[in-house]
Each structure stands twice: as structure tokens, then as C-alpha cells.
Amino acid sequence: MAIQDTTRVAQHQVSETEINPYEMMLQQIDLVRKYADLLPEGMWSILRRPERALEVSIPVTLDNGEIEVFTGYRVQHSSARGPCKGGIRFHPAVTLDEVKALAGWMTWKCAVVNIPYGGSKGGVSCDPSRLSRSEIERLTRRYTAMIYPLIGTRRDIPAPDVNTNAQIMNWIVDTAGWLSGESVPGIVTGKSLEMGGALGRREATGRGVVYITLGVLQRLGIDVAEASVAVQGFGNVGAIAAKHLADTGARVVGISDISGAYHCPNGFSIDRVLSHVQESPGHLLAGLEHPGSEEISSDELLALDVDILIPAALEAQITARNASDVRAKVIVEGANGPTTPEADLILGENGATVVPDILANAGGVVCSYFEWVQNIQCFPWEEEETNQRLGRILLRALGEVWDLAEKRDVSLRLAALILGIERVASAIQLRGVFP
Amino acid sequence: MLPQPPSGLLPCEVSARALLESAIDHCSRQHGIQYRSVLGQLKSGNRELHSTLRYGLAKGLSRHVAQLGCAFHGVYVYGSALAHEATPCSDIDMIFVVNRTRDEVARLLLGLDLALTTSYRRLLGLRSHPVSLLDVRVVDAAEEVERGRSGAPLCGMFTRPVCLWTSTSDTANRRPRGDGHPSCSSVSVRG
């Protein structure tokens, strides 16, 4: 057989491999272990495993009268620092190992920003785009009933995640209320305002990105009024971050979404851009007309000569292919996982400061915590109070991560993980092992 | 890939599948046998083929890191990949010379190992072994120079390391070296 034929056969023989997310989570722990303070061997064994994992079968009567049984999960990784906290996702790719990995990630994330939560995650393996609203409602209510023994205001508090939203949280509160015979608004966060949601929750992740960005600029001695910014993604996180950074005096010179990217060297009027987005079909940037601006490619946006780059769109946007073109001094990860491990290495080698997602986009979970506090106290806050407290918590966390990075001579990404994992380990040690 | 994966759960970019395909192709060329035969003999534990496969994988990895800017300075392989004695559970002994031993390097190498180990196990139908396909040592440039001064090559226990790639000044030298599977004696070792 000719070599070309061999290669062709080979391409069909070696099946594509999905890396198990739970193994990736364990690998993160192994990485931290190389740099963390000495902990007993048993501690690492505790950290590697979730406290509880529940798999449930969820029968749902479809609109056509047939019954379909879905599989759902709820995993509680750690309750050492407080009740577990983590979203619920509806997605065809949901597996137990994925949920276990994400639950662990929530444990570290809550610990990094030092809010009194452990970590958890839930999910249902389903394709919500193929389900009607009433089918999704029945799925949500039955799933809630199935995981009800695990969740609770003082036990485990779900929130929205991939393909779930405020309405689904409202159904969970309602179902849990009927099952318990009590009003339980604090059993989930991310609810509608009328159901006990928090003012400022929608904007919290974007605002958090702004607080973190301002904190980093201060530490690097860059005057915000002199700073230029590029934002990739103009949705809930990117647009809010662009708006508030512009309000603080920064010059937002690059913006993009899935419909296109734009460059305005003198700085965009973000209010004008927001008006355009609000009125445009699909709420996209496409067709933006702004004085002094030009359309550029999405690669050119990432390569703009700016002080701050905020990737707030999808994962894996900064890669080995384009990382060496990135000229920003600071990259603040508004999205989850925008920088691949290869790109992370190149950015670090080129001297860029990368603020990791676990810290940069933690505004959402911090505001969820505020919503829960308000629900428990039956005392809603003004939005201003939420914003002020959000800023204090995130800036304190940034300072702690920054100092640890300097002390241990590691990246901010690893410092955040070390801080989170050591805090959880410390709580476990203080509690001791029951009985 | 997970939807919206946080950075800690985001895999490396490298396609472990492509690296394995390339390594099997390397085995096929080196031993003059067809793909199916290579796969069959790998599954039955042919040591020579396992060594060739590991050398091919090490070469593929060196190509990958050679593209990552100036962080990596060189890649070496040693051990069973060179000595025709690898078993299905053998790891690949490698030395990565880096500019500075940073945690981003450790993260990347751990990610590459997980991707390769997962694909390799699936290809050969192995359940839990090898636990890790790469046995990696990271050496920074200063240590490399120091060892060179003292006359000590970057050393393996039983086999002398073979340099697969080094970032010398001209771009021609940035390409991985050697197309064949070298024997220990026929390849010069760069100390």
C-alpha cells in the first residue's frame, strides 16, 4: 500500500478522543500540588473527589403524549466552606464526569473570592432547542423533585448555566415551594426580580470585569484615563464592561461580536453603539456606523495595540495561531476559557498579564451570593449597595491573588487556583474528618 | 469539548489523534508494513514497533512546541523509545529545555500528556495503563548551559538523549531533526 493510502486509512482508524473533563480537573489539582503549601496526602484525596453525586432519571410527557426519560445529575463537590453553589445546565453533552469537574471548579471559584460557599453543579442531558416551553417546564419541575433531597437554602443552591435562565429558576423555586410547603426563594439564585432576584444581577459579571480591570491597572501604574481597551464579544459581559470602562474614562477603541469587529482609534461612544445594538435585528453590531471607525477582522481586533484586551465571547479565542500577535499589556478573561494553554504560554513569555476567568468573571457568582443573602434576610438591597459590595469583594480577591502570584513566583491563573484550593483545604482541616 | 469550559478544563490545542496518526504513519514507513498490521502488532506488544511509535510521538510533540514562540529551546528523547524495548505500558522519556521553568509550561505539558494518554489507550484498547504516556523533565536554559560547561550531557539513565529539535539561530534548525528512528550509536547527542 502506498504511503498516501496508509495515511488515509489511519485517519479513519484512530477515533477522535474526548478528554474526560474530570481527569482534567484532577490534573489541575496535580498542578497546584507542585506549587502549594505542603498538605497531608489524605487532604489531596478528599479534594479530588466530590462529596456526593446523584444521578436521576427524569420521565417527561412530551407534547405529543409520548414519554421520554432524560438523565440528570447533581454533584456536590465540597461543602467545607458553606452550602454548595453551582449552576444547572441543559445540554446534550452533559455527563456525570463533566458535572463532577464543573462542581470542583465552582468550589475553587467561590473560595478564590472568599464567599461562604462550597461548590456543586447540575445538569440534564437534553437538547432544549428540540423541546417546547411546556416540555422544558415539566422537565425542570421533575428534575427539581428528583434532586430535591440534595438542594436547599442551607444545603445546595442552584443557579442558571448553559441553556437555563431566570424562568427555569422561577420554576425550581415554585416546585420546591410546593414540595416543602414553604416559601423558599433562597433555594436558587438568578431568579426574576419579581421572584426575589437581585438588582444588578444581569450586569454583575460585566461590572466585575471592570472592577478587576481597574484594580490591575492601578497595580501596574496605568492611568485609566490614558488606557485603551478592546473588547471581544458585545453581549451581557462585553457590552457592560465596555460601557463602564468608557464611563471611567478609558478609551474603548475595539469592539466585536459574531457579526463583525470595529476599530475606532479615538474611542467609541459606547452609548451610541448600545443604541445601535438595541435597534438592530438580532441585537448585533453589524452595520454599525460610527464616526472615525472602520470594520476590521476579528483577528485584527485581538491584535490591536491596546493596554487592555477583554475576551468576553467564546472559549479558545486566543490560540497558538494568534497569541504572538496580541499586543495588549493586560488580558482580562471575561469569558470562560478564552485562552488555550498554548496561548497562555506565549502570552506569558511575551510579558502580558493574564487575569484568569476564575477571578475575572466571578462577579456573577458573587452577586448570586448577594441574592441569596437578601432572600435569607427578606431584605432587598438597592443596586448601588450590590455594586459597592461587589467591587470590594473582587478587589480584595484580586489583591490576594496578585500577592500570592508574586510570593510564589507563579502566574495569576495558578495563584488563583492555589488560593482557592488552599482555602478549601484549610476549612477541611479545621473541621476535621467526621466522625 | 465542554460547552463554555472554564480555563482549568480547557484542553490543549494539539490533536492527539493527529499525533498518533502521524506516529503510526512513521512506524509504517520505518518498518515497511501497512497501518492495520502496525496496529495489530502494537496491540500484541511488538517492542520494536512500540519504540518506533514513541519516537514518532516525541517527534510530533517537538514539532508542536517548536511553533510556540520562544518559550521552548529544545526537545530531547531518551529511554525505551530509542532502545527498541518499549512495551505497551512504557512511557516516553523526554526532556524539554525551556527559557524559564514557568507554571504555564507545566500546565501545557500536563495537558499534552493527558490528551496523548487518553488517545493512546483508546487506540490500543488499554483501560488504565499507562497512567501517563509522557515522563517529562523540564530543564531551563541556564541549567542546560551549566550542564554543557561541566561536560555532562542532558542525561538519561541508560540511553543517551537524542535531540529532536533545538532553537538555534537560523530558522532551518527550528525544524525537528531526523526522519528515521535512530539507534543510540548513530545519533550525535547535544549536551
Interface residues (C-beta under 8 A of the other chain):
Chain A: M1 I3 T6 T7 V9 A10 Q11 Q13 V14 S15 E16 T17 E18 I19 N20 P21 E23 M24 M25 Q27 Q28 D30 L31 K34 Y35 R89 H91 A93 E98 A101 L102 W105 W108 K109 V162 L314 E315 A316 T319 A320 A323 S324 E333 A335 N336 G337 P338 T339 T340 P341 E342 D344 L345 I346 G348 E349 N350 P356 D357 I358 V410 S411 R413 L414 L417
Chain B: M1 L2 P3 Q4 P5 P6 S7 G8 L9 L10 P11 C12 E13 V14 A16 R17 L20 E21 I24 D25 S28 R29 Q34 Y35 R36 L39 Q67 L68 G69 C70 A71 N99 R102 D103 E104 V105 A106 R107 L108 L110 G111 L114 A115 T118 S119 R122 L123
